[in-house]
Amino acid sequence: ITDKIFVKLDNGENVPIEKLSTGTIEQIYLAFRLSVIEEISKEKMPIVLDEAFAYYDDERLLQTLKFLDIISNQIIILTCTKRDVQKYKIFIKIRILSERIR
């Protein structure tokens, strides 16, 4: 038993998670958190994400938002970046509460 997390690549190689980019690691942790939420409750629990996409590139952010847009949980996203707010505006379910961003 080890406390390290490994990711299995398409070629079968196991890579320690710390060898991956920060954006990839953050995406794995988001997937883990979402799966835990699904496992611990039969109800659709609200999900709060605070600066969860800070290390995502534009494509990773767009794909993640597409996924979040189709799940039925209430999702609250907190951010201070204009880039994120601009991306959120293309999704129907996402409502911008404040755009007081520098």
MILUMMAR-797817 format. One record per residue: x, y, z of N, C-alpha, C in turn; residue in one letter. Coordinates in pm, whole numbers, plus 50000, padded with zeros to 5 digits. Each point is the difference from the previous one (the first is absolute). Layout:
N
XYZXYZXYZA/...
This chain:
102
500864988250000499145011850000500895012350000I/499645009549917500775012449990499065011950010T/500515011250043499185012150008500135008549874D/500724994949902500175007449875498854996949905K/499655009849920498984998349897500714998749866I/499614990049924500564997849867498895001049898F/500355004549881499075000849888500494990449893V/499084991749952500374990549895499775006549864K/501065001249922499935006149868499454990149898L/499635005149883499474991449893500974988849962D/501305002550013500994989949964500254989850112N/499245001150110500124990650110500975004250108G/500765010449976500985004850098499305006750118E/500464997150121499505006650121500935011650033N/499415012050012500785012150024499575006050134V/500965003550087499645006850125499305013249967P/498965003150075499185011749969500835012950001I/501035000750081500805012350006500805002649872E/500074990149912500695001849871499105006649896K/498715001350030499055005949906499945015150017L/499415006849904499875014550011499025003550111S/500125012150051499125004450107498544999949954T/499745004049876498634999849948499434985949997G/500824990249960499554986149996499744994850141T/500875003250093499814995850139498715006050055I/499775012849975498785006550048498764993549940E/500074996149873498874993649935499744986150061Q/501044992850033499844986950065499355001950137I/500445009950076499415002450131498535004149988Y/499655007949899498605003749979499174987549969L/500504991449913499294987749967499824991450125A/501034999350082499934992450125498925005750092F/500015013350018499005006350088498594997749949R/499815001349868498664997949944499544985650018L/500914990549985499624986050018499694996850146S/500725006250093499714998050143498625005650033V/499675011749948498685006050022498914990549951I/500214994349884499004990749944499864987550085E/501104995350057499984987750081499395002050139E/500225011650062499585001650139498555004550016I/499365004349892498645004950013499164996149880S/498814995450029499064997049892499355012849948K/500015010450083499475013049959501045007449918E/499535009449920500915008549924500455011450090K/501194998750052500555010050091500545011949922M/499905012150056500645011449935501524998450003P/500635005349898501454999249988500545014349998I/500955003050089500635013150005501444998449953V/500365007749898501354999649945500615013950014L/501035001250079500655012950025501365000149930D/500095007749893501235001049920500504986249956E/499064991249968500334986349964500694998849864A/499905010549919500524999249863501215009049977F/500635004250105501125009449989501134994849913A/500224987049999501114994249923499554993149873Y/498735001849963499484993849879500345008649879Y/500384993549891500135007549875498585001949944D/499875008149896498685003349947499214987749956D/500644990649933499304988149952499544991250116E/500844998250099499644992050117498835006550074R/500045013350013498925007250065498704998349924L/500045001649870498794998849918499394986050012L/500824989749991499504986250010499424997350139Q/500635005250104499494998250136498675007150018T/499895012249947498755007450011498874993049924L/500324994249886498994992449925499474988550085K/500904993050069499574989150087499165005350115F/500465010550066499255005550114498635005149958L/499905004549876498735005349949498964988949982D/500424987649983499024989349977499644992250126I/500815001050106499614992850122498935008250071I/499194993250080498825006750056500235006250138S/501214999650050500295006450128499975015249984N/499655006950110500205014450003501495002350018Q/500585008649917501435002450006500255014850023I/500785003050102500385013850030501495001149973I/500355009149909501395001849962500455013850044I/501065000450077500585012750044501315002149925L/500135011749942501235003149926500275014950004T/501245003649976500365014149991500655003049865C/499884990849904500645002149871498985002949890T/500315009949919499125003549889499894988749899K/501094992849980499994988849904498904990150036R/499924996350127499004990250042498595005449979D/499775012450039498675006049985499585000149854V/500905003549910499675000149858499604986149952Q/500694989850046499674986149962498654995850058K/499695004450123498754996050064498795005249924Y/500145011549937498865006549934499414992049884K/500734990349946499484992549886499104988550043I/499894997650129499194988950048498685005150056F/498934993149965498655004350036499784999550151I/500454989550066499724998250142500835009150089K/501045006049948500895008050084499525014550002I/499765005050120499565013850018501135007750069R/500335011549944501055008450057499365009050105I/500454999050123499435008350106500715013450012L/501275000249974500745012450011501204999649907S/500255011149934501165000949912500945011050047E/500065002050127500935010050054501374994050008R/500574998049886501324993649992500975010049943I/501175000850061501025009149951500704994549881R/
